[in-house]
Amino acid sequence: MATVEEQAQLLEAIRKGDRGKVRELVDADAGLLQARATSGESAVLLAVYHGQDTIAMDLVQAGAATDLHESAALGLSERVRARLREEPAAIDSYS
């Protein structure tokens, strides 16, 4: 399980756009794919918010789960459709 320090390192690397460091940290501990900022954003959403779409996609390809809004922000239309099939009411949710 990822430590608080490791999570902080990952989130900082995402903010800085340090793709190599993000990969290094996730390769060492896949549990970091579930990391969240203190304000609640997932690592994927934090990457999107900071304009780091390549890092966000790296996280998804490494196995990070995405919710409806994260999937939409990344243009993952099949994930969006699948989520809406599973939970049609999600169309009225917001991020």
C-alpha positions in Angstrom: 0.0 0.0 0.0 1.3 3.4 -0.9 2.4 5.7 1.8 1.2 9.3 2.2 4.7 10.5 1.2 4.6 8.4 -2.0 1.2 9.7 -2.8 2.4 13.3 -2.3 5.4 12.6 -4.6 3.1 11.2 -7.3 0.7 14.1 -7.1 3.6 16.6 -7.2 5.1 14.8 -10.2 1.7 15.0 -12.0 1.4 18.8 -11.2 4.9 19.3 -12.6 4.3 17.2 -15.7 7.2 14.8 -14.8 6.0 11.8 -16.8 9.2 9.8 -16.0 8.7 10.2 -12.3 5.0 9.3 -12.5 5.9 6.1 -14.3 8.7 5.3 -11.9 6.4 5.7 -8.9 3.5 3.8 -10.4 5.8 1.0 -11.5 7.1 0.7 -8.0 3.6 0.7 -6.4 0.5 0.2 -8.5 -1.5 1.2 -5.4 -0.6 4.8 -6.3 -3.2 4.6 -9.2 -5.8 5.1 -6.4 -4.1 8.2 -5.0 -6.2 11.2 -4.3 -5.3 14.8 -3.6 -6.4 16.3 -0.3 -9.2 18.1 -2.1 -10.5 14.7 -3.4 -9.4 14.6 -7.0 -8.1 11.3 -8.3 -4.6 11.2 -9.8 -6.2 11.0 -13.3 -8.4 14.1 -12.7 -5.6 16.0 -11.2 -3.5 15.3 -14.4 -6.4 16.6 -16.5 -6.8 19.7 -14.4 -3.1 20.5 -14.8 -3.2 19.9 -18.6 -1.2 16.7 -18.3 -3.4 14.6 -20.6 -0.5 12.3 -21.6 0.1 11.5 -18.0 -3.6 11.0 -17.4 -3.7 8.5 -20.2 -0.6 6.8 -18.9 -2.4 6.3 -15.6 -5.5 4.9 -17.3 -3.3 2.5 -19.4 -1.6 1.4 -16.2 -5.0 0.5 -14.7 -6.4 3.6 -13.0 -10.2 3.5 -12.8 -12.0 6.4 -14.3 -15.5 7.8 -13.5 -17.9 9.2 -16.0 -16.4 12.7 -15.9 -12.8 11.6 -16.1 -13.6 9.4 -19.0 -15.4 12.2 -20.8 -12.5 14.7 -20.1 -10.1 12.2 -21.7 -12.3 11.5 -24.7 -12.8 7.8 -23.7 -16.2 7.5 -25.4 -16.5 3.7 -24.9 -16.0 4.1 -21.2 -18.5 6.9 -21.1 -21.1 4.8 -22.9 -20.4 1.8 -20.7 -20.8 3.9 -17.6 -24.1 5.3 -18.8 -25.4 1.9 -19.6 -24.5 0.7 -16.1 -25.9 3.9 -14.4 -28.1 6.0 -16.7 -28.7 8.5 -13.8 -25.0 9.5 -14.0 -25.8 11.7 -16.9 -27.2 14.2 -14.4 -24.2 14.1 -12.1 -21.4 16.6 -12.0 -17.7 16.6 -11.2 
